[in-house]
Amino acid sequence: MFTKKTHYSWLFLITLLIIQACTPPPTVERFRGRRYVNYGDEVTLSWNVPKAESVEIEGVQSNLPAKGKIKIKPAKTTVYKLIARNKKHEVAKEFRVKVVKRSAVVEKFDGDDEIAEGEEANLFWRVRDAVEVKIKGLGKTFKPIESLTLKPDSTTQYILEAKDRYGEIARDTHTVKVKYDEYFRAPRKISMGEKVRVKWRFKRAKFIIFQNDTLPSEGTSFIRPKRTTDYRIMVARNDGKIDLKKITVTVAPVTFKGKKEIQLGGQSTIRWDAKGMKSVVFNGDSLPLVGRMTVKPKRTTTYRFLIDDGEKMFLKEFKVKVIKRQFIKNVAKKTTLKKGQKIDFDIFATDRSKFPNEVKLYVLVTDTSGNFISNLAPPYVSYKESRKFFRSVVETVNGRRYAIKNFQVKEVHEMISKPYDISLVMDYSGSMGSNIKALEAATRRFILTKHPDDKVSVVKFDHRLANELRLTKQGTRADCVKFDGLKRYGGGTALYAGADEGLIALNKSKNNRVMLLFTDGQENSSLSYFGERAFRASEVVAKARENNIRIFTIAFGEGVNNKTLDALSKLTDGKTYFIEDENEIKKVYEELPRIFRNFYEITYRPVNIQGKHDIELRYNNGLGKTQTVSTSTHIGENYEIDKYDYEDTYWYKNNDLKKRPIAPPQSVAFFEYNKHDLKTKFKTNLAPFIKYLKKNKKAELAIYGHTDLVGTPQACLLLSQRRANAIKQYFVKNGIESKRITTKGYGKSKPLWKEEMAPWQAKENRRIELLLLE
């Protein structure tokens, strides 16, 4: 039942609800403070919240008045939340305070990284937000930005410490390396046998141990390693530590470099490095330890250098291979050449008889199969076509080059070639040995297969001369020549007298005159024919030039005088064949008849100057490349050839000769083993020398004695001198004044044969050589 009391209760409730519904929420008019604060500093937060019955800053404090402020010290960036309440409502507001921690920062700490001992080092730095800057160990406070000069006595690490307001320390380091003048040095690369200095210096060291020797911390020593070696040194430091140091010394052998293959007529420059050696000797001449020389060998040649390393002598060899053209076997036309096949040109003869109007060159063209290639010049092809192969001619006279603007080329074949009269002159000295069989076989075939219109004669020589076949065109006359080896010969080498005998054989000739002179040795016996035959190369040349006889020399083996034989041929407009083995003997004698009747003839007007004319022919080698072949001829009679017989000889280099040699030394006597008495059979060899000395009162005589290779150097030297003295006594007894005679014994130091493989070689080494001087 609704009563009055109930009525008032409901009325109160409704009134209360109306009042609550009409109460507004609190308003946060202010909640603020410093938004940024340094770490450790306080911040004041203030607020004003009208109509708030209670205020709370969450996590900080509650029951705060509606308006007020409070100090706080945040440890980190914090978002503070203010909560305000009244009876009806609750409101909140946030305020963020960022805590800034300014720690010290070392932005830069730098300076010299390395200094030499005794030098100063510079340090510099830049530090931010620090209240104190120090360098550890220096006991001093520095500015945040500063530099410092120090003089450390050893490698040092400097530590920079920057302390901030919070007591925290930032650090950075910089190391200054002090480079001590310490070393362990030696040349890293040396030549074999070279003696070199090792140097060392170590600081703060008590001593060092090198090659088992205890030595001061600073010093030098010498080493002479025979091979590449690691050298170690042990350093005992003052602080008790042991350091090991190592260097490697590389021992380079004595080196020889240069072209090992050249074309015939080309040259090779041999370079050597023998640093550290005591001496380098070539052909008796001392050479620099580092040097070079240019050689132009006519045949494959091994150059031997004697090296002295201070303890022993050893031999170094450098071989230059000479590549020659193929010997001619047949004739083939240009059209037979295969694509990419090379051809070689060779000037095998010249003709200066019509100088100064013209000079002629006689040229061979061969392919790699040994065919003479025809149809390269008129009358078989046009002049213009021939110039595709025969490109240019150049003369060099007195060092000046002259290009020949106009030259004519024609091809000569058998049907238009003139007959030849050929003198075959052959060396039958003892050194020929078994090779004489190959020479005789080649000679017999040459005679039997020669052209029917050609004539031949045969002259043999050792220290004797014999014309065994008079000039004839009958091929069957080969049977008149006794090809019986060395049964009747085998002595010395009267090269120039033998050549003269061959020239005499052509006295009555009216055709093309050619002498083929074969030898494997050097002149040593022609003076026995003084007054009867030539005994000098110049006499042979003069006679051949006077009679228009072209000399082709065939130089067999390494025992010949290359320069003399080459000059002998070129001064007489011929060619020298430099051959190595008996197979080439046959090839030469087969080629010669062919080249006399198949060749190219180049005619040009030469430079009108007397003297030596070096001639170059530039040609197309069939592969589109230009190559050069050369020769020479000599205009006038002012040539030199005799000098080649002595300029490189032991007796000329090692003697103070006040007079000029008139001929090479002549081997006139040989001895039994360990004997020095002159045998009667050799006395006849001395007669021409006695005759010459009596006729030429100003002439003098040098006598050189030699032994074989058996015995000690001292014993051989004494024996060789006794042999020379025995010969001198014979000359004195025969009326030659003693003061005109000198003697010298060479023992076994100058053998003809460096290896005595046969008894006859030892016999030839046991010799007497006579040298006439004027």
C-alpha positions in Angstrom: 0.0 0.0 0.0 1.4 3.4 -0.9 1.9 5.4 2.2 3.1 8.9 2.8 6.5 7.6 4.1 7.0 5.6 1.0 6.1 8.7 -1.0 9.0 10.7 0.5 11.5 7.9 -0.1 10.7 7.8 -3.8 10.8 11.5 -4.0 14.3 11.6 -2.4 15.6 9.0 -4.8 14.2 10.8 -7.8 15.7 14.1 -6.6 19.1 12.4 -6.2 19.0 10.9 -9.6 18.2 14.3 -11.1 21.1 15.9 -9.2 23.5 13.2 -10.4 22.4 13.5 -13.9 23.0 17.2 -13.9 26.6 17.0 -12.4 29.3 17.8 -15.1 32.6 15.8 -15.4 35.9 17.2 -14.1 37.9 19.3 -16.6 41.7 18.9 -16.8 42.7 22.4 -17.6 46.4 21.8 -17.1 48.7 18.8 -16.8 52.2 19.7 -17.8 55.9 20.1 -17.0 59.2 20.0 -18.9 59.0 17.6 -21.7 62.8 16.9 -21.8 65.0 16.4 -18.8 68.5 15.3 -18.3 69.1 12.0 -16.7 69.2 12.5 -12.9 67.4 15.8 -12.9 64.0 16.5 -11.4 60.9 17.6 -13.3 57.9 19.4 -11.8 54.5 18.3 -13.0 51.6 20.7 -12.4 47.9 20.3 -12.8 44.6 22.0 -12.4 41.4 20.0 -12.6 38.3 22.0 -11.5 35.3 20.1 -10.1 37.5 17.2 -9.4 36.9 15.6 -6.1 40.1 13.5 -6.3 43.3 13.5 -8.4 45.8 10.7 -8.9 49.0 10.5 -10.9 49.1 6.9 -11.7 52.1 5.1 -10.3 53.3 8.3 -8.5 50.8 9.5 -5.9 47.0 9.4 -5.2 44.6 11.6 -3.2 46.0 14.8 -4.7 44.1 18.0 -4.7 42.3 19.3 -7.8 45.1 21.8 -8.3 48.7 21.3 -7.4 52.2 20.3 -8.4 54.7 17.6 -7.7 58.5 16.9 -8.2 59.6 13.7 -9.7 63.0 12.3 -10.9 62.3 9.9 -13.8 65.0 7.3 -14.5 63.8 6.9 -18.1 61.4 8.4 -20.5 58.0 8.0 -18.9 54.4 8.7 -19.8 52.6 10.0 -16.7 48.8 9.5 -16.4 46.6 11.9 -14.4 43.2 10.6 -13.3 40.6 13.0 -12.0 37.3 12.0 -10.4 34.1 13.4 -9.1 30.9 11.7 -8.0 29.7 11.1 -11.4 32.7 11.0 -13.7 36.4 10.0 -14.1 38.7 11.6 -16.7 42.4 11.0 -17.5 45.2 12.8 -19.3 48.8 11.8 -20.2 52.0 13.7 -20.3 55.3 12.3 -21.7 58.6 13.2 -20.1 61.6 12.2 -22.2 64.8 11.6 -20.2 67.9 12.5 -22.1 71.1 10.8 -20.9 74.2 12.8 -22.3 77.0 10.3 -22.0 80.5 11.2 -22.9 81.4 10.4 -26.5 84.9 10.1 -28.0 84.2 11.3 -31.5 87.9 11.0 -32.6 91.1 9.8 -31.2 93.9 9.6 -33.9 97.4 10.5 -34.7 100.6 9.0 -36.1 100.4 5.3 -36.6 104.2 4.7 -37.0 107.3 6.7 -36.3 111.0 5.9 -36.5 112.9 5.5 -33.3 113.6 9.0 -31.8 110.9 10.8 -33.7 107.9 12.6 -32.1 104.3 11.4 -32.4 101.2 13.6 -32.6 97.9 12.7 -31.0 94.7 14.6 -31.4 91.1 14.1 -30.2 87.6 15.4 -30.0 85.3 14.5 -27.1 81.6 15.5 -26.4 79.6 15.7 -23.2 82.6 15.0 -20.9 83.4 16.7 -17.7 86.9 15.3 -17.5 89.4 14.0 -20.2 92.5 12.1 -19.4 95.1 10.0 -21.2 95.9 7.0 -19.0 99.3 7.1 -17.6 100.0 10.8 -18.2 98.4 12.1 -15.0 97.0 15.2 -16.6 93.5 16.5 -17.5 93.0 17.7 -21.0 90.4 19.7 -22.9 87.7 18.0 -24.9 89.3 19.1 -28.1 93.1 19.2 -28.0 96.3 17.7 -29.5 99.4 16.4 -27.9 103.0 15.8 -29.0 104.8 12.8 -27.4 108.1 11.0 -27.9 107.6 7.3 -27.1 110.7 5.1 -26.9 108.8 2.0 -27.8 105.5 1.0 -29.4 102.8 2.3 -27.1 99.0 2.1 -26.9 97.5 5.3 -25.6 94.1 5.1 -23.8 91.9 8.2 -23.8 89.3 8.3 -21.0 86.3 10.7 -21.1 84.2 10.9 -17.9 80.7 12.3 -18.1 78.5 13.9 -15.5 77.1 10.6 -14.5 80.5 9.2 -13.6 80.6 6.9 -16.5 83.8 6.7 -18.6 84.1 6.4 -22.4 87.4 5.0 -23.7 89.2 4.9 -27.0 92.7 3.8 -27.9 95.4 4.7 -30.5 98.6 2.8 -31.0 101.8 4.4 -32.1 104.2 1.9 -33.5 107.8 2.8 -33.0 109.9 1.4 -35.8 113.2 0.5 -34.4 116.1 0.6 -36.7 116.3 -3.2 -36.4 117.2 -5.3 -39.3 118.5 -8.6 -40.5 119.6 -8.0 -44.1 121.3 -9.8 -47.0 120.9 -9.7 -50.7 117.8 -11.7 -51.6 119.2 -12.9 -55.0 122.8 -13.5 -55.8 124.9 -15.4 -58.4 126.4 -18.7 -57.8 129.7 -18.4 -55.9 129.1 -14.7 -55.0 130.3 -13.7 -51.5 127.9 -11.3 -49.8 127.6 -9.4 -46.5 124.9 -10.2 -43.9 124.1 -7.2 -41.6 122.0 -7.1 -38.5 121.0 -4.7 -35.7 118.6 -5.3 -32.8 117.6 -3.0 -30.0 117.0 -4.2 -26.4 118.9 -7.4 -27.2 121.7 -9.0 -25.2 123.2 -10.9 -28.1 122.3 -12.9 -31.3 123.2 -16.3 -32.5 124.0 -16.7 -36.2 125.4 -19.8 -37.8 126.1 -21.3 -34.3 128.2 -18.2 -33.3 127.2 -15.9 -30.4 127.6 -12.4 -31.7 126.8 -8.8 -30.6 123.4 -7.4 -31.2 124.8 -5.3 -34.0 127.3 -6.5 -36.6 128.1 -8.1 -40.0 129.2 -11.4 -41.4 129.9 -12.9 -44.8 128.3 -15.8 -46.5 128.9 -17.6 -49.9 126.0 -20.0 -50.4 126.3 -22.6 -53.1 122.6 -23.1 -53.4 119.4 -21.3 -52.3 119.6 -21.2 -48.5 117.4 -20.1 -45.5 119.5 -18.2 -43.0 118.1 -17.8 -39.4 119.2 -15.5 -36.6 118.1 -15.9 -32.9 117.8 -12.7 -30.9 118.0 -12.8 -27.1 116.0 -9.8 -25.8 116.7 -8.0 -22.6 113.4 -9.1 -21.2 114.3 -12.8 -21.6 112.3 -13.4 -24.8 113.7 -15.0 -27.8 112.9 -13.8 -31.3 113.7 -15.8 -34.5 114.3 -14.0 -37.8 114.7 -15.6 -41.2 115.9 -14.5 -44.7 116.1 -16.5 -47.8 119.1 -16.0 -50.2 118.3 -17.3 -53.6 121.4 -18.4 -55.6 120.9 -17.8 -59.3 123.2 -19.9 -61.5 125.5 -18.2 -64.0 123.1 -17.4 -66.9 123.7 -17.2 -70.6 120.8 -16.0 -72.8 120.4 -15.2 -76.5 118.9 -16.6 -79.7 119.6 -20.3 -79.9 118.4 -20.6 -83.5 119.2 -18.3 -86.3 119.1 -18.4 -90.1 122.4 -18.8 -91.9 123.8 -15.3 -92.2 121.9 -14.1 -89.1 123.3 -13.2 -85.7 122.7 -13.9 -82.0 123.6 -11.7 -79.1 124.8 -13.8 -76.2 124.2 -12.1 -72.8 125.6 -13.5 -69.6 125.4 -12.7 -65.9 128.2 -14.2 -63.7 128.1 -11.8 -60.8 129.9 -13.3 -57.9 132.4 -15.2 -60.0 136.0 -14.4 -60.1 136.4 -14.3 -63.9 134.9 -15.2 -67.2 137.2 -16.3 -70.0 136.3 -16.8 -73.7 139.0 -17.9 -76.2 141.7 -16.8 -73.8 140.2 -13.3 -73.4 138.9 -12.1 -70.0 135.3 -10.8 -70.2 133.3 -8.7 -67.8 131.3 -10.6 -65.3 128.1 -9.2 -66.8 128.2 -8.5 -70.5 127.2 -9.5 -74.0 128.7 -10.3 -77.4 127.2 -10.6 -80.8 128.2 -13.7 -82.9 127.4 -14.5 -86.5 128.2 -18.2 -86.8 128.4 -19.9 -90.2 127.5 -23.3 -88.8 125.9 -24.6 -85.6 128.4 -23.6 -83.0 128.9 -24.2 -79.3 130.5 -21.2 -77.5 132.4 -22.3 -74.4 133.0 -19.9 -71.5 135.4 -20.8 -68.7 134.1 -19.6 -65.3 136.3 -19.2 -62.2 134.3 -19.1 -58.9 137.4 -18.6 -56.8 137.6 -22.2 -55.8 137.4 -24.1 -59.1 137.0 -23.6 -62.8 133.9 -24.8 -64.7 132.7 -24.7 -68.2 129.4 -23.1 -69.4 128.3 -23.7 -73.0 125.9 -21.8 -75.2 124.9 -23.4 -78.5 123.6 -21.5 -81.5 122.0 -23.6 -84.1 122.3 -22.3 -87.6 119.3 -23.2 -89.8 120.3 -23.7 -93.4 118.3 -24.0 -96.6 117.7 -27.5 -98.1 120.3 -28.8 -100.5 119.1 -28.9 -104.0 118.0 -32.3 -105.3 115.7 -31.5 -108.3 114.2 -28.7 -110.3 110.5 -27.8 -109.9 108.3 -25.0 -111.4 106.7 -22.3 -109.3 103.3 -23.9 -109.9 104.3 -26.9 -107.9 104.6 -24.9 -104.7 101.9 -25.8 -102.2 99.9 -23.2 -100.4 101.8 -22.0 -97.3 105.1 -23.5 -98.5 108.2 -21.4 -97.6 111.0 -20.7 -100.1 114.5 -19.6 -99.4 116.9 -17.5 -101.4 120.7 -17.9 -101.4 123.4 -15.9 -103.2 125.9 -18.5 -104.1 128.2 -16.4 -106.3 129.0 -12.9 -107.5 130.7 -11.4 -110.6 132.5 -8.1 -110.3 134.6 -8.5 -113.4 132.7 -5.7 -115.2 132.8 -3.2 -112.3 131.9 -0.3 -112.3 129.4 -0.9 -115.1 127.8 -3.9 -113.5 127.8 -6.5 -110.8 126.0 -9.8 -111.0 124.6 -11.9 -108.3 123.9 -15.6 -108.8 120.9 -16.7 -106.7 119.3 -20.0 -105.8 115.6 -20.3 -104.8 114.7 -23.5 -103.0 111.6 -24.9 -101.3 111.5 -27.0 -98.1 111.8 -30.2 -100.1 115.1 -29.3 -101.8 113.7 -28.3 -105.2 115.2 -25.5 -107.2 112.1 -23.3 -107.9 112.0 -22.1 -111.5 109.8 -19.7 -113.5 110.1 -16.7 -111.1 111.9 -14.4 -113.6 112.2 -13.6 -117.3 112.2 -15.1 -119.8 109.5 -17.3 -118.2 107.5 -14.6 -116.5 107.3 -10.8 -116.9 109.7 -8.4 -115.2 106.7 -7.1 -113.1 105.9 -10.6 -112.0 109.5 -11.3 -111.0 109.6 -8.2 -108.7 106.9 -9.9 -106.5 109.7 -12.2 -105.4 112.9 -10.3 -106.0 112.0 -7.1 -104.1 115.1 -4.9 -103.7 118.9 -4.8 -103.6 120.9 -2.7 -101.2 124.7 -2.1 -101.1 126.6 -0.9 -98.0 130.0 0.6 -98.6 132.0 2.3 -95.8 129.0 2.1 -93.5 126.6 3.9 -95.9 123.7 2.2 -97.4 122.8 2.6 -101.1 119.4 1.4 -102.5 119.8 0.0 -106.0 116.9 1.5 -107.9 117.2 -0.6 -111.0 118.2 -4.2 -111.3 117.4 -6.9 -113.8 116.6 -10.5 -113.1 116.8 -13.4 -115.5 116.6 -17.2 -115.1 119.4 -19.4 -116.4 119.0 -23.1 -117.1 121.1 -25.9 -118.3 120.6 -25.3 -122.1 122.0 -21.8 -122.0 124.7 -22.2 -119.3 128.4 -22.2 -120.4 130.7 -25.2 -119.7 132.7 -25.3 -116.5 136.3 -26.4 -115.7 136.4 -27.5 -112.1 139.4 -28.2 -109.9 138.6 -30.6 -107.0 141.1 -29.9 -104.2 140.8 -32.2 -101.2 142.3 -32.2 -97.8 143.9 -35.6 -97.0 145.5 -34.7 -93.7 145.4 -37.1 -90.7 142.4 -35.3 -89.1 140.1 -36.5 -91.9 140.2 -40.0 -90.4 137.2 -42.2 -91.5 135.5 -39.2 -93.1 137.8 -39.5 -96.1 135.6 -42.4 -97.3 132.6 -40.1 -97.6 134.7 -37.5 -99.4 136.0 -40.0 -101.9 132.6 -41.5 -102.6 131.2 -38.0 -103.2 134.1 -37.0 -105.4 133.8 -40.2 -107.5 130.1 -39.6 -108.0 130.7 -36.0 -108.9 133.2 -36.9 -111.6 131.1 -39.7 -113.1 127.8 -37.6 -113.2 129.2 -34.2 -114.1 127.8 -32.5 -117.2 129.4 -33.9 -120.4 130.8 -30.5 -121.4 132.5 -29.9 -118.0 136.1 -30.8 -117.2 137.5 -31.8 -113.8 140.9 -32.2 -112.2 141.7 -33.7 -108.8 144.3 -32.4 -106.4 145.1 -34.1 -103.0 147.1 -32.6 -100.2 148.3 -33.1 -96.7 151.7 -31.6 -96.1 152.4 -33.0 -99.6 150.8 -32.1 -102.9 149.6 -34.3 -105.7 147.7 -33.6 -108.9 146.1 -37.1 -109.4 143.9 -36.2 -112.3 144.7 -33.6 -115.0 141.9 -31.5 -116.3 139.7 -33.7 -118.4 136.0 -34.0 -119.5 136.0 -37.8 -119.6 133.9 -39.0 -116.7 135.4 -42.5 -116.9 138.7 -40.9 -115.9 137.6 -41.2 -112.3 139.1 -44.6 -112.4 142.5 -42.9 -112.9 142.3 -41.5 -109.4 143.3 -43.7 -106.5 140.6 -43.5 -103.9 142.5 -45.4 -101.3 141.9 -43.3 -98.2 144.8 -42.1 -96.2 147.2 -44.9 -97.0 149.5 -42.5 -98.9 148.6 -39.4 -96.9 147.6 -38.5 -93.3 150.1 -35.8 -92.5 149.8 -32.0 -91.9 147.7 -29.4 -93.8 149.4 -27.4 -96.5 146.1 -25.7 -97.2 147.3 -22.7 -99.2 149.9 -24.7 -101.2 147.2 -27.2 -102.0 144.9 -24.5 -103.1 147.6 -23.0 -105.3 148.1 -26.5 -106.9 144.4 -26.5 -107.7 144.6 -23.1 -109.3 147.6 -24.2 -111.4 145.5 -27.1 -112.7 143.2 -24.6 -114.3 146.0 -22.6 -116.1 145.0 -23.7 -119.6 141.2 -23.4 -119.0 139.1 -21.2 -121.3 135.7 -22.0 -119.8 134.1 -20.9 -116.5 136.7 -21.7 -113.9 135.8 -23.0 -110.5 137.8 -24.5 -107.7 136.1 -26.6 -105.0 138.4 -26.6 -101.9 137.5 -29.1 -99.2 139.2 -29.0 -95.8 138.6 -30.0 -92.2 141.5 -28.1 -90.7 143.8 -25.1 -90.7 146.9 -24.1 -92.5 150.1 -25.5 -90.9 152.5 -26.8 -93.6 152.5 -24.6 -96.7 155.7 -22.7 -95.9 157.6 -25.8 -96.8 156.8 -24.8 -100.4 158.3 -21.3 -100.0 159.3 -20.0 -103.4 157.2 -22.7 -105.2 153.6 -22.4 -104.0 151.5 -20.0 -102.0 151.9 -20.1 -98.3 149.5 -17.3 -97.4 145.8 -16.9 -98.0 146.3 -13.5 -99.6 148.6 -15.2 -102.3 145.8 -17.7 -103.1 143.2 -14.9 -103.4 145.4 -12.7 -105.6 146.1 -15.5 -108.0 142.5 -16.6 -108.2 141.3 -13.0 -108.8 143.9 -12.5 -111.5 142.8 -15.6 -113.4 139.0 -15.1 -112.8 138.8 -18.4 -110.8 135.9 -18.6 -108.5 136.6 -20.6 -105.3 134.0 -22.6 -103.4 135.3 -23.7 -100.0 133.7 -26.6 -98.2 134.5 -26.2 -94.5 134.0 -29.5 -92.7 133.6 -29.7 -88.9 134.7 -27.2 -86.2 138.4 -27.5 -86.7 138.5 -25.1 -89.7 139.2 -21.3 -89.7 135.7 -20.1 -90.6 136.7 -16.5 -91.2 139.6 -17.4 -93.5 137.6 -19.8 -95.6 134.6 -17.4 -95.9 136.9 -14.6 -97.0 138.7 -16.9 -99.4 135.4 -17.6 -101.1 133.9 -14.1 -101.1 137.0 -12.4 -102.3 137.0 -14.7 -105.3 133.2 -14.3 -105.9 132.4 -17.8 -104.6 130.6 -19.3 -101.6 131.5 -21.3 -98.5 129.6 -24.4 -97.4 129.8 -24.9 -93.7 128.9 -28.6 -93.0 128.9 -30.7 -89.9 128.8 -34.4 -90.9 129.7 -36.8 -93.7 126.1 -37.0 -95.0 126.4 -33.3 -95.9 129.5 -34.0 -97.9 127.5 -36.1 -100.3 124.7 -33.5 -100.5 127.2 -30.6 -101.3 128.8 -32.5 -104.1 125.4 -33.5 -105.5 124.2 -29.9 -105.4 127.1 -28.1 -107.0 126.6 -29.4 -110.5 123.0 -28.4 -110.4 123.5 -24.9 -109.2 126.1 -24.2 -111.9 123.3 -24.7 -114.4 120.1 -23.6 -112.7 120.1 -20.2 -111.1 118.8 -16.6 -111.2 121.1 -13.9 -112.4 120.6 -10.4 -111.0 122.5 -7.5 -112.8 122.7 -4.0 -111.4 125.0 -0.9 -111.6 127.0 -0.8 -108.3 128.2 2.2 -106.3 131.4 3.3 -107.8 133.6 3.1 -104.7 136.6 0.9 -104.0 136.5 -1.5 -101.1 134.2 -4.0 -99.6 130.6 -4.0 -100.9 128.1 -5.7 -98.6 125.1 -6.7 -100.6 121.6 -7.5 -99.4 118.8 -9.0 -101.4 115.3 -8.7 -100.0 112.9 -11.3 -101.2 109.4 -12.7 -100.7 109.6 -16.0 -98.8 106.4 -17.3 -100.4 104.4 -16.7 -97.2 104.0 -13.0 -97.9 106.9 -12.0 -95.6 110.1 -10.2 -96.6 113.4 -11.8 -95.7 117.0 -10.8 -96.4 119.9 -12.8 -97.7 123.4 -11.2 -97.9 126.9 -11.6 -99.4 129.8 -9.4 -100.2 132.3 -8.7 -102.9 135.5 -6.6 -102.8 136.4 -4.0 -105.4 140.1 -3.3 -105.7 143.1 -5.0 -104.1 143.2 -3.4 -100.6 141.6 -6.4 -98.9 142.8 -8.1 -95.7 142.6 -11.9 -95.2 145.9 -13.0 -93.7 144.9 -11.5 -90.3 142.2 -14.1 -89.9 145.0 -16.7 -89.6 146.3 -15.2 -86.3 143.9 -12.6 -84.8 142.2 -15.2 -82.5 145.1 -17.5 -81.9 146.9 -18.2 -78.6 150.3 -17.2 -79.9 149.1 -13.9 -81.2 147.1 -12.9 -78.1 149.6 -14.0 -75.5 152.8 -12.7 -77.0 154.3 -9.3 -77.3 155.1 -9.7 -81.0 157.0 -6.7 -82.3 156.9 -7.9 -85.9 154.2 -9.0 -88.2 153.5 -12.8 -88.8 154.0 -13.6 -92.4 152.2 -16.9 -92.3 150.3 -19.0 -89.7 152.5 -21.2 -87.4 153.7 -24.3 -89.3 153.7 -27.8 -87.7 157.0 -29.1 -88.8 158.0 -31.8 -86.4 156.3 -34.4 -84.2 157.7 -36.4 -81.3 157.5 -39.7 -79.6 155.9 -39.9 -76.2 158.0 -38.1 -73.6 160.8 -37.5 -76.1 162.4 -34.2 -77.3 165.0 -35.3 -79.9 164.4 -34.2 -83.5 164.0 -37.1 -85.9 165.9 -37.0 -89.2 162.7 -37.3 -91.3 161.5 -33.9 -90.0 164.7 -32.0 -90.7 163.7 -31.6 -94.3 160.6 -29.7 -93.1 162.9 -27.1 -91.5 164.9 -26.5 -94.7 162.5 -23.9 -96.2 162.6 -21.9 -93.0 166.4 -21.9 -93.0 166.3 -20.8 -96.6 163.8 -18.0 -95.9 165.7 -16.7 -92.8 169.0 -16.6 -94.8 167.3 -14.8 -97.7 165.4 -12.3 -95.4 167.9 -11.0 -92.9 165.4 -9.0 -91.0 163.0 -11.9 -90.4 162.8 -13.6 -87.1 161.6 -17.0 -85.9 159.4 -18.0 -83.0 159.4 -21.7 -81.9 156.5 -23.1 -79.9 156.7 -26.5 -78.2 153.7 -28.7 -77.2 152.9 -32.0 -75.6 150.1 -34.4 -75.6 147.6 -34.5 -72.7 149.4 -37.0 -70.5 151.3 -35.9 -67.5 151.3 -33.1 -64.9 151.2 -29.5 -66.1 154.7 -28.8 -64.8 156.2 -31.9 -66.4 154.5 -31.1 -69.8 155.7 -27.5 -69.7 159.3 -28.6 -69.1 159.1 -31.2 -71.9 157.6 -28.7 -74.4 160.4 -26.2 -73.7 163.0 -28.9 -74.3 161.4 -29.7 -77.6 161.5 -26.0 -78.6 165.1 -25.7 -77.5 166.1 -28.7 -79.6 164.7 -27.1 -82.7 166.5 -23.9 -81.9 169.8 -25.7 -81.7 169.2 -27.2 -85.1 168.6 -23.7 -86.6 171.7 -22.3 -84.9 173.8 -25.2 -86.2 172.6 -24.3 -89.7 173.7 -20.7 -89.6 170.8 -18.8 -88.1 171.8 -16.4 -85.3 170.5 -17.3 -81.9 169.2 -13.7 -81.2 166.8 -14.0 -84.1 165.1 -17.0 -82.5 162.7 -17.1 -79.5 161.3 -20.2 -77.9 158.3 -20.9 -75.7 156.9 -24.1 -74.3 153.1 -24.3 -73.8 153.0 -27.8 -72.3 149.6 -29.3 -72.8 147.7 -26.1 -72.6 147.3 -25.5 -76.3 146.4 -28.9 -77.9 145.1 -29.3 -81.4 142.9 -32.0 -80.0 141.3 -31.4 -76.7 140.3 -35.1 -76.5 142.8 -37.7 -77.6 140.5 -40.4 -78.8 143.0 -42.0 -81.1 146.9 -42.3 -81.1 147.2 -40.0 -84.1 145.5 -37.2 -82.2 148.0 -37.5 -79.4 150.8 -37.5 -82.0 149.5 -34.3 -83.6 149.5 -32.7 -80.2 153.2 -33.6 -79.6 154.3 -31.0 -82.1 156.6 -28.1 -82.9 155.2 -25.0 -84.5 157.3 -22.4 -86.3 156.2 -18.8 -86.8 158.1 -16.4 -89.2 158.0 -12.7 -88.3 159.0 -9.7 -90.3 
